[in-house]
Amino acid sequence: MSLLNVAIIGAGPAGCLLARLLHLNDISVTVFEAEPSFDARSQGGTLDLHPKTGIAALKAAKLYDEFAKYARFDVSAPTVSDKKAQPYFQLPRMFASNPEIDRLELRQLLLWSLPDGMIRWNHRLERIDENGNLHFAHGIEKQYNLIVGADGAWSRVRAAITSTEPEYSGLSGYNMSIPNAKEHAPKTYGLVNRGSLFAYSDGKSIMGQQMGDRSIQVAVYSPQEESWAKEMRVKKPSREDICQEYDDWAPELLEMVRKTEGDMRIMALYMLPVGTKWELRRGVTLVGDAAHLMTPFAGEGVNLALEDAMKLAEAIIRTKDQDLQSQLDSVMLYEKELMDRGSKAQALTQKLMELMFFTEGAPRETIQDWIIARASYDCDPRMRPFLYPFLVAGVYGFYSVFKWRI
């Protein structure tokens, strides 16, 4: 029986999946969550899970069949357009193999897979001391010999092993929703086409994503000063105020904004520096955003987080019959691999963000490099050196004709 007694800080997807995997293998685990309950706040938009990462992790946790009950396998491929709604990219449907699931449904699925009492709600971590004790607002927990930070962007666990903090990405914007979009906004519903639409031009974006509850999540992001989000929360701009900033965009794209209802969330996007590393500390490790916070523009965040949980569980389970020293050594080996995987995903996300938001002429002038970066990341590393020249030639050849025709 494993000598590890694991504390997971954070009941997000990565923390819950890790807890599930450890519990299935009779390893003692407790999850501490700062929020008072699972429905304390909105969980945001939709996620597409990838076969080799997110879906593989759910299969390892014996949750894939349950996931399939909620997932949407018939979604359309994502479309990238410019401000005139001219499409520049749409993945052929035959290659659109990543099922979608709402964040709320994924979190509920993972939470419900854990036994009663494993999650201790309303436990906000304040710090970890030099002896590895967990300091909460109402007391100290001492009995854990492995602490896993699954506590997101502003991780208190990360603060125990590195002084590196998230930095402002340069992008801020609005998140809104169109309820029952097929009925209330049929033009937008047709434009999004049961999938996702990402419109970029002039360093700005208007994005729409179909949700499982028939709503469409609309996001409007652009380069802003870091103080902008705070100022806008005070100013409380209207939908028309937003549309005035996009007055030369296609009417059907502005209609996406005008048809939204209810609360408007104003957000600033933060990220950890690409290639973030830290000095290894025995008995403390990280998963998900706590380790490699990224902006959402590559769609890798939750997939990488679930893969982190799976890889860490594998490292712990592989040595569960060995002594405590060997188990903790295995965790430290996991961390080295984690940093490498995280750095690659961070670099991809940074590149895709720069190509669409911070490069003049996007998407027309940047779509080739965007596709090549995306496809290269997904390619088997062993085949990449052989396939890359053909990929570049094919993409640039296609767009030399495509752009001439539009």
C-alpha positions as CSV (number, residue, x, y, z in Angstrom):
1,M,0.0,0.0,0.0
2,S,1.2,3.5,-0.9
3,L,2.8,5.5,1.9
4,L,1.8,8.7,0.2
5,N,-0.9,10.9,1.7
6,V,-1.8,13.4,-1.1
7,A,-3.3,16.8,-0.7
8,I,-4.7,18.3,-3.9
9,I,-5.3,22.1,-3.8
10,G,-8.1,22.9,-6.2
11,A,-11.2,21.0,-7.5
12,G,-11.0,22.0,-11.1
13,P,-10.8,19.4,-13.9
14,A,-7.1,18.5,-13.3
15,G,-7.4,18.2,-9.5
16,C,-10.6,16.1,-9.7
17,L,-9.2,13.8,-12.4
18,L,-6.0,13.3,-10.4
19,A,-8.0,12.5,-7.3
20,R,-10.2,10.0,-9.2
21,L,-7.1,8.2,-10.6
22,L,-5.4,8.0,-7.2
23,H,-8.6,6.9,-5.5
24,L,-9.1,4.1,-8.0
25,N,-5.6,2.8,-7.0
26,D,-6.2,3.0,-3.3
27,I,-3.9,6.0,-2.7
28,S,-5.0,8.3,0.1
29,V,-6.1,11.7,-1.3
30,T,-7.9,14.8,-0.1
31,V,-9.0,17.7,-2.3
32,F,-9.1,21.2,-0.8
33,E,-11.2,23.8,-2.7
34,A,-11.5,27.5,-1.9
35,E,-15.0,27.8,-3.3
36,P,-17.9,27.1,-0.9
37,S,-19.7,24.7,-3.3
38,F,-19.4,23.3,-6.8
39,D,-21.9,25.8,-8.2
40,A,-20.5,28.9,-6.5
41,R,-19.6,30.6,-9.9
42,S,-20.2,30.3,-13.6
43,Q,-17.9,27.8,-15.4
44,G,-17.6,29.6,-18.7
45,G,-17.7,28.2,-22.3
46,T,-17.1,25.0,-24.1
47,L,-14.1,22.8,-24.5
48,D,-12.9,20.5,-27.2
49,L,-11.0,17.4,-25.9
50,H,-8.2,15.9,-27.9
51,P,-7.7,12.1,-28.3
52,K,-4.1,11.9,-27.1
53,T,-4.5,14.2,-24.1
54,G,-7.9,15.1,-22.6
55,I,-9.8,12.0,-23.9
56,A,-6.9,9.6,-23.1
57,A,-7.0,11.0,-19.5
58,L,-10.8,10.4,-19.2
59,K,-10.3,6.9,-20.5
60,A,-7.6,6.2,-17.9
61,A,-10.0,7.4,-15.2
62,K,-12.8,5.1,-16.6
63,L,-15.0,8.1,-17.3
64,Y,-15.1,8.1,-21.1
65,D,-18.5,6.4,-21.4
66,E,-20.0,9.0,-19.0
67,F,-18.3,11.8,-20.9
68,A,-19.8,10.5,-24.2
69,K,-23.3,11.1,-22.7
70,Y,-22.7,14.8,-22.5
71,A,-20.2,15.4,-25.4
72,R,-21.2,16.7,-28.7
73,F,-19.6,14.7,-31.5
74,D,-21.5,16.3,-34.4
75,V,-20.1,19.8,-34.0
76,S,-18.8,21.6,-37.1
77,A,-15.2,22.4,-37.6
78,P,-14.0,25.8,-36.4
79,T,-13.9,28.7,-38.9
80,V,-11.4,31.5,-39.0
81,S,-12.5,34.7,-40.8
82,D,-11.7,38.3,-41.2
83,K,-13.9,41.3,-40.1
84,K,-15.9,41.1,-43.4
85,A,-16.8,37.5,-42.4
86,Q,-14.7,36.2,-45.3
87,P,-13.5,32.7,-44.2
88,Y,-9.8,32.0,-44.4
89,F,-9.8,28.6,-42.8
90,Q,-12.3,25.8,-42.0
91,L,-11.0,22.4,-41.0
92,P,-12.6,19.8,-43.2
93,R,-15.4,18.0,-41.3
94,M,-13.6,14.6,-41.7
95,F,-10.7,15.9,-39.6
96,A,-12.9,17.6,-36.9
97,S,-12.6,14.7,-34.5
98,N,-12.4,16.6,-31.2
99,P,-15.8,16.3,-29.3
100,E,-17.0,19.4,-27.4
101,I,-18.3,19.5,-23.9
102,D,-19.4,22.5,-21.8
103,R,-17.0,23.4,-18.9
104,L,-19.8,23.0,-16.4
105,E,-20.7,19.5,-17.6
106,L,-17.1,18.3,-17.5
107,R,-16.6,19.7,-14.0
108,Q,-19.8,18.1,-12.8
109,L,-18.8,14.7,-14.3
110,L,-15.5,14.8,-12.6
111,L,-16.9,16.0,-9.2
112,W,-19.6,13.3,-9.2
113,S,-16.9,10.6,-9.8
114,L,-15.4,11.2,-6.4
115,P,-16.6,9.7,-3.2
116,D,-18.5,11.9,-0.7
117,G,-16.2,13.7,1.7
118,M,-13.1,13.6,-0.5
119,I,-13.5,17.3,-1.4
120,R,-13.3,19.8,1.5
121,W,-15.1,22.9,0.3
122,N,-14.4,26.4,1.6
123,H,-10.8,25.7,2.2
124,R,-8.8,28.6,0.8
125,L,-5.1,28.0,1.0
126,E,-3.1,31.0,2.3
127,R,0.4,29.5,2.2
128,I,2.7,26.4,2.5
129,D,5.4,26.8,5.1
130,E,8.9,25.5,4.9
131,N,7.9,22.2,6.6
132,G,5.2,21.5,4.1
133,N,2.2,22.4,6.3
134,L,-0.9,23.8,4.7
135,H,-2.1,27.1,6.2
136,F,-5.8,27.8,5.7
137,A,-7.7,30.7,7.1
138,H,-9.2,28.5,9.8
139,G,-6.3,26.3,10.7
140,I,-3.3,24.2,9.7
141,E,-3.2,20.7,8.0
142,K,0.0,18.8,8.6
143,Q,-0.4,15.1,7.6
144,Y,0.3,15.3,3.9
145,N,3.6,14.3,2.3
146,L,2.7,15.3,-1.3
147,I,1.0,18.6,-2.1
148,V,-0.3,19.1,-5.6
149,G,-1.2,22.6,-6.8
150,A,-4.2,22.4,-9.1
151,D,-5.3,25.8,-7.9
152,G,-5.1,27.7,-11.2
153,A,-3.7,31.0,-12.5
154,W,-2.9,32.6,-9.1
155,S,-1.7,29.3,-7.4
156,R,-0.7,29.6,-3.8
157,V,1.1,26.2,-4.2
158,R,3.2,27.6,-7.1
159,A,4.2,30.5,-4.8
160,A,5.9,27.9,-2.5
161,I,8.3,26.8,-5.2
162,T,8.9,29.8,-7.5
163,S,8.5,33.6,-7.4
164,T,7.4,33.6,-11.0
165,E,3.9,35.1,-11.4
166,P,1.5,35.4,-14.4
167,E,2.1,38.4,-16.6
168,Y,-0.5,40.4,-18.6
169,S,-0.9,39.1,-22.1
170,G,-1.8,42.5,-23.6
171,L,-5.4,41.3,-24.4
172,S,-8.6,42.1,-22.6
173,G,-12.3,42.0,-23.6
174,Y,-15.9,41.0,-23.0
175,N,-17.6,37.6,-22.5
176,M,-21.3,37.5,-23.3
177,S,-24.0,35.0,-24.1
178,I,-27.0,34.6,-26.5
179,P,-29.5,32.3,-24.9
180,N,-31.4,29.8,-27.2
181,A,-29.6,31.2,-30.2
182,K,-31.4,29.2,-32.9
183,E,-34.6,31.0,-31.9
184,H,-33.3,34.4,-30.7
185,A,-30.5,34.9,-33.2
186,P,-31.0,32.6,-36.2
187,K,-28.4,34.5,-38.4
188,T,-25.7,34.1,-35.7
189,Y,-26.7,30.5,-35.2
190,G,-26.2,29.9,-38.9
191,L,-22.9,31.7,-38.9
192,V,-21.5,29.8,-36.0
193,N,-22.9,26.6,-37.6
194,R,-23.0,24.5,-34.4
195,G,-19.3,25.0,-34.0
196,S,-16.9,27.9,-33.4
197,L,-16.2,31.1,-35.4
198,F,-13.1,33.2,-34.8
199,A,-13.1,36.5,-36.7
200,Y,-9.9,38.5,-36.6
201,S,-8.8,41.9,-38.1
202,D,-7.0,45.0,-37.0
203,G,-5.7,43.3,-33.8
204,K,-9.3,42.7,-32.7
205,S,-11.5,39.7,-32.5
206,I,-15.2,38.7,-32.3
207,M,-15.7,35.0,-31.5
208,G,-18.7,32.7,-31.1
209,Q,-19.0,29.2,-29.7
210,Q,-22.0,26.9,-29.7
211,M,-22.9,25.6,-26.2
212,G,-24.7,22.4,-25.2
213,D,-27.6,24.4,-23.7
214,R,-28.3,25.9,-27.2
215,S,-26.8,29.2,-26.2
216,I,-23.8,30.8,-28.0
217,Q,-20.9,32.3,-26.0
218,V,-19.6,35.5,-27.6
219,A,-16.2,36.9,-26.8
220,V,-14.8,40.2,-28.0
221,Y,-11.0,40.7,-27.3
222,S,-8.4,43.3,-28.4
223,P,-5.1,44.7,-27.2
224,Q,-5.6,47.0,-24.2
225,E,-3.7,48.5,-21.3
226,E,-3.6,46.3,-18.2
227,S,-5.8,48.7,-16.3
228,W,-8.5,48.7,-19.0
229,A,-10.6,45.8,-17.6
230,K,-10.8,47.5,-14.2
231,E,-11.9,50.8,-15.8
232,M,-14.5,49.1,-17.9
233,R,-16.0,47.3,-14.9
234,V,-16.7,50.8,-13.5
235,K,-17.8,52.4,-16.8
236,K,-20.1,49.4,-17.7
237,P,-20.2,49.9,-21.5
238,S,-23.3,48.9,-23.5
239,R,-23.4,46.5,-26.4
240,E,-23.7,49.5,-28.7
241,D,-20.6,51.0,-27.2
242,I,-18.7,47.8,-28.1
243,C,-20.1,47.8,-31.6
244,Q,-18.9,51.4,-32.2
245,E,-15.4,50.2,-31.6
246,Y,-16.0,47.7,-34.5
247,D,-18.0,50.0,-36.7
248,D,-16.4,48.7,-40.0
249,W,-17.0,45.1,-39.2
250,A,-19.6,43.0,-41.1
251,P,-23.1,43.5,-39.8
252,E,-23.5,39.8,-39.1
253,L,-20.5,39.9,-36.8
254,L,-21.8,42.9,-34.9
255,E,-25.2,41.1,-34.7
256,M,-23.4,38.5,-32.6
257,V,-22.7,41.2,-30.0
258,R,-26.1,42.9,-30.2
259,K,-28.0,39.7,-29.7
260,T,-26.3,38.9,-26.4
261,E,-28.3,39.2,-23.2
262,G,-27.7,39.3,-19.4
263,D,-24.4,39.8,-17.6
264,M,-21.3,40.9,-19.4
265,R,-18.0,39.6,-18.0
266,I,-15.0,41.9,-18.5
267,M,-11.7,40.0,-18.5
268,A,-8.0,40.6,-18.7
269,L,-6.0,37.6,-19.9
270,Y,-2.8,36.6,-18.1
271,M,-0.2,33.9,-18.8
272,L,3.0,32.5,-17.3
273,P,6.1,33.3,-19.3
274,V,6.8,30.8,-22.0
275,G,9.1,28.1,-20.7
276,T,8.4,28.7,-17.0
277,K,10.5,26.5,-14.8
278,W,11.1,26.2,-11.1
279,E,13.5,24.6,-8.7
280,L,12.2,21.2,-7.7
281,R,11.0,20.9,-4.2
282,R,10.4,17.4,-2.8
283,G,6.8,16.9,-1.8
284,V,5.3,19.8,-3.8
285,T,4.3,19.7,-7.5
286,L,1.9,21.4,-9.9
287,V,-0.7,20.5,-12.6
288,G,-2.7,22.6,-15.1
289,D,-2.8,26.4,-15.1
290,A,-0.7,26.4,-11.9
291,A,2.2,25.1,-13.9
292,H,1.7,26.6,-17.4
293,L,-1.1,29.2,-17.5
294,M,-1.8,30.2,-21.1
295,T,-4.3,32.3,-23.0
296,P,-7.1,30.3,-24.7
297,F,-6.1,30.8,-28.3
298,A,-4.7,27.4,-29.0
299,G,-7.3,25.4,-27.1
300,E,-4.6,23.4,-25.3
301,G,-5.2,24.5,-21.7
302,V,-7.7,21.9,-20.4
303,N,-6.2,19.1,-22.5
304,L,-2.8,19.7,-21.1
305,A,-4.2,20.0,-17.6
306,L,-5.9,16.6,-17.9
307,E,-2.8,15.1,-19.3
308,D,-0.8,16.5,-16.4
309,A,-3.1,14.8,-14.0
310,M,-2.9,11.5,-15.9
311,K,1.0,11.6,-16.1
312,L,1.3,12.5,-12.4
313,A,-1.0,9.7,-11.4
314,E,1.0,7.3,-13.5
315,A,4.2,8.3,-11.8
316,I,2.6,7.8,-8.3
317,I,0.9,4.6,-9.2
318,R,4.0,3.1,-10.8
319,T,5.9,3.4,-7.5
320,K,3.1,2.9,-5.0
321,D,4.6,-0.3,-3.6
322,Q,8.0,1.3,-3.1
323,D,9.3,3.4,-0.2
324,L,8.3,7.0,0.2
325,Q,11.6,8.4,-1.1
326,S,11.2,6.4,-4.4
327,Q,7.6,7.7,-4.7
328,L,8.6,11.3,-4.3
329,D,11.6,10.8,-6.7
330,S,9.1,9.6,-9.3
331,V,7.0,12.8,-8.8
332,M,10.1,14.9,-9.5
333,L,10.8,13.1,-12.7
334,Y,7.2,13.8,-13.7
335,E,7.9,17.5,-13.1
336,K,10.8,17.6,-15.5
337,E,8.6,16.1,-18.3
338,L,5.8,18.5,-17.3
339,M,8.0,21.5,-17.9
340,D,8.9,20.3,-21.3
341,R,5.3,19.6,-22.4
342,G,4.1,22.9,-20.9
343,S,6.8,24.9,-22.7
344,K,5.8,23.6,-26.1
345,A,2.1,24.3,-25.5
346,Q,2.9,27.8,-24.2
347,A,5.1,28.5,-27.2
348,L,2.3,27.4,-29.6
349,T,-0.3,29.6,-27.8
350,Q,2.0,32.6,-27.8
351,K,2.7,32.2,-31.5
352,L,-1.0,31.8,-32.5
353,M,-1.9,34.8,-30.4
354,E,0.8,37.0,-31.9
355,L,-0.1,36.0,-35.4
356,M,-3.8,37.0,-35.1
357,F,-3.6,39.9,-32.6
358,F,-0.2,41.5,-32.9
359,T,0.8,41.1,-36.6
360,E,-0.3,43.5,-39.3
361,G,-2.6,42.2,-42.0
362,A,-4.0,39.3,-40.0
363,P,-5.6,37.0,-40.9
364,R,-4.9,37.4,-44.6
365,E,-1.2,37.8,-44.1
366,T,-0.8,35.3,-41.3
367,I,-3.1,32.4,-41.9
368,Q,-0.4,30.2,-43.5
369,D,1.9,30.5,-40.5
370,W,-1.1,30.0,-38.2
371,I,-2.0,26.7,-39.9
372,I,1.6,25.5,-40.1
373,A,2.2,26.2,-36.4
374,R,-1.0,24.5,-35.4
375,A,-0.5,21.4,-37.6
376,S,3.2,21.1,-36.6
377,Y,2.3,21.0,-32.9
378,D,-0.2,18.2,-33.5
379,C,2.1,16.2,-35.7
380,D,4.0,13.1,-34.4
381,P,7.4,14.5,-33.3
382,R,9.1,11.6,-35.0
383,M,7.5,12.4,-38.4
384,R,7.7,16.2,-38.1
385,P,11.1,16.7,-39.8
386,F,10.0,14.7,-42.8
387,L,6.5,16.2,-43.1
388,Y,7.3,19.8,-42.3
389,P,8.6,20.8,-45.8
390,F,5.6,19.2,-47.5
391,L,3.2,21.0,-45.0
392,V,4.8,24.4,-45.7
393,A,4.8,23.9,-49.5
394,G,1.2,22.7,-49.5
395,V,-0.2,25.4,-47.3
396,Y,1.6,28.3,-49.0
397,G,0.7,26.8,-52.4
398,F,-3.0,26.6,-51.6
399,Y,-3.2,30.1,-50.2
400,S,-1.4,31.7,-53.1
401,V,-4.3,30.5,-55.3
402,F,-7.0,31.1,-52.6
403,K,-6.1,34.7,-51.9
404,W,-5.8,35.5,-55.6
405,R,-9.4,34.3,-56.1
406,I,-11.0,36.3,-53.3
